[in-house]
Each structure stands twice: as C-alpha cells, then as structure tokens.
Amino acid sequence: MHRYKILIEYVGTNFIGWQVQKKGNSIQGLIQKKFSKILKERITVTGSGRTDSGVHAIEQSAHFDCEQEIKDYKNFLKSVNFFLNKNLISILSIKKTKQIFHARFSAKIRCYLYIIYNRDSPTSLNQNRGWYLRKRLNLNLMKKGAKKLTGTHDYSTFRSSSCGSKSPVRTIINFKIIRNKDKIKIKIKSRSFLQQQVRSMVGCLKYLAEGKWDLKYFEKVFKLKKRSLCAPPAPACGLFLEKVIY
C-alpha cells in the first residue's frame, strides 16, 4: 500500500463543508470520487481537519492510500484537476510519504486567515471571499482583544454547541491583525481549534471594534465561558484554512 500527501485549494461556497455527510456535496466526497475513478480503486481521503460549509482553503492538507504506485505526478494532477477545477477545487501538489504520516494527527500547527472588507461599498471582485462591513472598525481595540485571546485558555465562550471535542482548552500561538487600506487580515495559529472557534472570536472582536462592547466587557464574556454570551459568529465566507505545518 502506498501513501500520498496532497495539498488542496478550494472555494467552499457551494459545499456543505470538507467532510462527507449523508446529504449534500462535500469537498472530501468529490475528491474521493474523482480519485477512485482515475486510480480504479476505492480511495478514502483524510484531511487535516474539517472546514465548515462556506469556508475556503488556500492550502488544505490531506493524505490517501492506494494499492498502485503513482509514478507520473504531473499527469495525475492534470487528470484530477480536469475534473475538479469546474467545482473550484485544485490539487496543488502530491508526494509520496511514509505510512506513519497522518494529515490530521501529525499536524503541529494550523494557520487560519479571516478577511474583512471594511469600506463604504461592497466588494464585487471578492464576493463570498470575505466579510463586508461598512462601519469603520477600531483596529487598535481589535488588537487589544486579540492579545487577551492569545495563549492557553478555556475557550468555551467560542465553542459551538455541537462541538465534539473533549476539552475546551486550546493554545493560540499567534493572533495577528493587519489592515491594508480597506482590507483587514486576521491570522490565527494553533495546533487545533474548537468548532466555530475562529469565527466566534472574530464575531466578538467585531463587537469590540465597532463599539458595541468595551474591552472590559469583552474580557468578561471570555472569562465567563458561556456560549450564550458570545456575539454572532462571523460568516463562513471570510474564513480560509491558510496552511498546515507538520
């Protein structure tokens, strides 16, 4: 049996998310279907983690096993991308790896990017690729809020009620916010995240930045660990899985 690591780029707008589910089109399901057709055997693709419906990936990482050895990587990529590109999915690279490698469990750091377009006019070129907000956001307050969220904490406030993780404790290694003209980039790094954690944190930072909350109340919401106090999560369209580090 041969194991291969692949890097995947996709637009998640028209999918129910990464993971195969009983109903709806998933990114994992479509890739498995096309791989199985080309390799003429049943293929299961394991991703580094699940991305929700509408979430995009700049570089999702995954692995799969197959009985036959893939020797011509260039031709394989050409074949699979011919079928996948019409659905806005691209396999960026493929390489053989050891059986010990696991796309999910071997990951050391997951890097997420959230994009906000903060301007008077909605974006046309980047529709469904970011969160459009008209009201001017206070970047300094956002940065102060992000600093409070960095480190090892109980993130129950930002955890979806359907999250299956055993512990709400996570460690955010880096939380960076950059504004370039009307575009705000929020970059967050951690080994793992709770379900909807990133979008929930961004939603709370938005409340802080537009003056609905002050920093004291923001910190209180975080420390009380009650999901009911969380601001509405930021929409999925602005979230990108940027990179997975092994």
Helices and strands as residue ranges (DSSP letters): E 2-10, H 27-39, E 45-47, E 56-66, H 73-84, G 85-87, E 89-97, E 109-118, E 131-133, H 139-149, E 151-154, G 156-158, E 169-180, E 183-190, H 197-209, H 215-224, G 227-229, G 236-238, E 239-245
